[in-house]
Amino acid sequence: MDSEFVLVEKEEVARLKFPKTDVLRSEKDRKSLQAELDRAMALGNLEHHKVKIYFEDDKKKRVVHTTIWALTDKAIVLKQSVILPLNRIYKLEI
């Protein structure tokens, strides 16, 4: 799966466009992702730990290596208030 994803810098994420559709189909996958996100945010805030976030915009699959600073019910917030919608995230690598 990793070879399908193009590495981008976190600053580039702010310029991407995201469709409203979910990339994860099952409720089980979404719950698993939520648990990973909670852990990654805690590690980011406590230890400034970076994670790889695998996601898809309106053009292609991408990956960004960064710290998750905050989490809302619809998105994650990266450094410099960059927003990444939860519905477009495939997985995290912590």
C-alpha positions in Angstrom: 0.0 0.0 0.0 2.8 2.5 0.8 4.2 2.5 -2.7 1.0 4.0 -4.0 1.4 7.1 -1.9 3.3 10.2 -2.8 5.2 12.0 -0.1 4.2 15.7 0.5 5.3 18.4 2.9 2.8 19.5 5.5 2.7 23.0 4.0 1.4 21.5 0.7 -1.6 19.9 2.5 -3.1 23.3 3.0 -3.3 23.8 -0.7 -5.0 20.4 -1.5 -8.7 19.9 -2.2 -10.6 17.2 -0.5 -13.8 15.5 -1.7 -16.6 14.8 0.9 -16.6 11.0 0.4 -15.1 8.6 2.9 -12.0 6.6 1.8 -12.6 4.0 4.5 -15.7 1.9 3.9 -16.3 0.0 7.1 -17.2 1.2 10.5 -14.6 -1.1 12.0 -11.8 0.6 10.0 -13.1 4.1 11.0 -13.1 3.1 14.7 -9.6 1.7 14.4 -8.4 4.9 12.7 -10.0 7.0 15.5 -8.0 5.0 18.1 -4.8 5.6 16.2 -5.6 9.3 15.9 -6.2 9.7 19.6 -2.8 8.0 20.3 -1.0 10.0 17.7 -2.4 13.3 19.1 -1.3 12.4 22.6 2.2 11.5 21.4 2.4 14.7 19.3 1.4 16.9 22.2 3.5 15.2 24.9 6.6 14.3 23.0 6.3 16.2 19.6 6.3 12.7 18.0 5.8 12.7 14.2 3.6 10.2 12.4 3.0 9.3 8.8 -0.5 10.1 7.7 -1.8 8.2 4.6 -4.6 10.1 2.9 -6.2 10.9 -0.5 -7.1 14.3 -2.0 -9.1 14.9 -5.1 -6.2 13.8 -7.3 -4.0 11.1 -5.7 -3.0 9.2 -2.7 -0.4 11.0 -0.5 1.5 10.6 2.7 2.8 13.4 5.1 5.2 13.0 8.0 4.2 15.4 10.7 2.9 16.0 14.2 -0.8 15.9 15.0 -1.6 18.8 17.3 -5.4 18.6 17.6 -8.3 16.5 16.7 -11.9 17.5 16.0 -14.9 15.3 15.1 -14.2 16.0 11.3 -10.5 16.8 10.9 -7.0 16.7 12.3 -5.0 19.9 12.9 -1.3 19.9 12.0 1.2 22.6 12.8 0.5 26.1 11.4 -3.3 25.3 11.6 -3.2 23.0 8.5 -6.4 21.0 8.4 -6.8 17.4 7.1 -10.3 15.9 6.9 -10.7 12.6 8.8 -12.8 11.2 6.0 -9.8 11.3 3.6 -7.3 9.4 5.9 -6.5 5.8 5.2 -4.2 5.0 8.1 -1.4 6.3 10.4 2.1 4.9 10.9 3.1 5.8 14.5 
